[in-house]
Amino acid sequence: MSTESSNGLGRERAIILGGLMLGMLLGSIDQSIVSTALPRIVGDLGDASKMSWIVTAYLVTVTVTTPLYGKLSDIYGRSLIFETSISIFLIGSILSGLAGEFAAINDVVGPMTQLAAFRALQGIGAGGLIAMATTILGDIFSPRERGKYMSYMMLIFGGATVGGPLLGGYLTDHYSWRWIFYINVPIGLAAILITHFKLDLPTPDATDLDIDYLGAALLVVAVGSLMLATTWGGSEYAWDSVQILGLIASTIVFGVLFVLQELRVDEPVFPVHLLDRHTVVGVMTLSFCLGIGMFGATIYLPVFLQDVLGASATNSGLLLFPLVGGMLVTSGATGQLMTRFGRYKVFAVVGTLVASVGYWFLHTMGPSTTSTESTIFMIVTGMGLGFVMPVLTVAVQNAVDREDLGVATTSVTFSRSLGSGIGVAVLGALLNNQLTNRLSDAFAGQAGSGQLTSDAASIGPEAIEKLPDQIQHVVVTAMANSIDTVFLAGMGVLILAFVVSLTLPNAELSEEAHVSMGEGGAEPMDGAMSSDDSTASSDD
């Protein structure tokens, strides 16, 4: 098939795009759909002490497996790895829905432990869903076309962020919490059928390639230790506890061993030579910062809305629509404009600047902030983040050849996951520290204030409502000022992202796809190369 025919959607690629969007939907919505069902799950299965593991097990396995999927797809082909990841995810989903249903197993392994283990299995599959969907998109569309279709993926991702908790609450209230897992099955089967029968990408010759099993194991231990440290630090264990310090030490030791291993093997899990490309390093840094910006807003804005402005849990989720709405509008527009003009740098620069301004606005909020003001502030923040979201994957895919496409694409998802995990933990520690200090200063020497100052992190809307009016005002003000500090720190991260975006090369997006979708199946495009390759000496 000619190079020109790679442009335009066409029937075949439209069907494939639908399958990829289903995979993106599965990977996106399951990060949030469980949250509103947790109280009902604990009520049915018991053992509330293990509730956090339902989320933690999934988060850890998603993060540690994401970079592995990239390398496996570069070796064995995208179609096989994508279908495998969906299959693992569906098995984990079915088993999660069945947790606690078999009395014989319950006598050996508790229902909540079962659910945590099945969620971990689900996460192993989920690690490849978003990564493979965006990687395959990079195979079948040229870099210049990808912006438009990547924006569709970001619409799915953003919509699932807010829609997940709402759907989870609806299914739990009207059917059963088990349906938040069962609902994945028809969606996943549809995605498998579409990709199996319609997606026929060329399969690399892997007969002479040795998989770096040791490197993969070292990466899993290093990243797993880091995710557990950031998840447990300040909540399950104190930051200076033996457990957290041990996990941090494990992260450093196994991280160094991983780098040394990658430098000496012929087929590394992550080719270190990619870090010689300025675009790859810049995009990974931007993705890390964007992870902090996205999840910092989606996690701490509801805290502000509930604890300071008195919104209910359901309404605080609905009140995030301006944030997500702004994100979706500019994400869609950016994809279209990238395809039209063939450049991406300007959108990263404008987006990080606007997001920084948005976080500054969020930093100014207080108990007297009106709903109109908070809505405007969230729209500005969301618009800034939306400008950047479709840029990152397109930029990094434009900078590498097809043999590194999987690894490069998953590095973006991996960096964003690390940013969200580390960022939420650090911002949470900052919030707790600020709130404790402010309450200690406000109630210094007052009798009966010890519980407020010693356990500030556990103060929620229910506890605040029960306080006397005078004390309630002091606590709400302290909470508002503490969250403002969190948003100010987030603004600092986004300013760093703005500086990094200024250093990105202003590369033109290539108009050649890596493969052509002919009637006889997909074929590699001879001569297709990354746009940044042609200008590597000047840009990278």
Secondary structure, DSSP 8 states (H G I E B T S, - for coil): --SGGGSS-HHHHHHHHHHHHHHHHHHHHTTTTTGGGHHHHHHHH--GGGHHHHHHHHHHHHHHHHHHHHHHHHHH-HHHHHHHHHHHHHHHHHHHHTTT--HHHHTTS-HHHHHHHHHHHHHHHHTTHHHHHHHHHHHHS-HHHHHHHHHHHHHHHHHHHHHHHHHHHHHHHHT-TTHHHHTHHHHHHHHHHHHHHH--------TT----HHHHHHHHHHHHHHHHHHHHBTTTB-TTSHHHHHHHHHHHHHHHHHHHHHHH-SS-SS-GGGGGSHHHHHHHHHHHHHHHHHHHHHHHHHHHHHHTT---HHHHHHTTHHHHHHHHHHHHHHHHHHHHH-B-HHHHHHHHHHHHHHHHHHHT--TT--HHHHHHHHHHHHHHHHHHHHHHHHHHHHTS-GGGHHHHHHHHHHHHHHHHHHHHHHHHHHHHHHHHHHHHHHTTT-TT-HHHHHTGGG--HHHHHTS-HHHHHHHHHHHHHHHHHHHHHHHHHHHHHHHHHHTS---B--S--SEEEETTEEEE-TT---HHHHTHHHH-
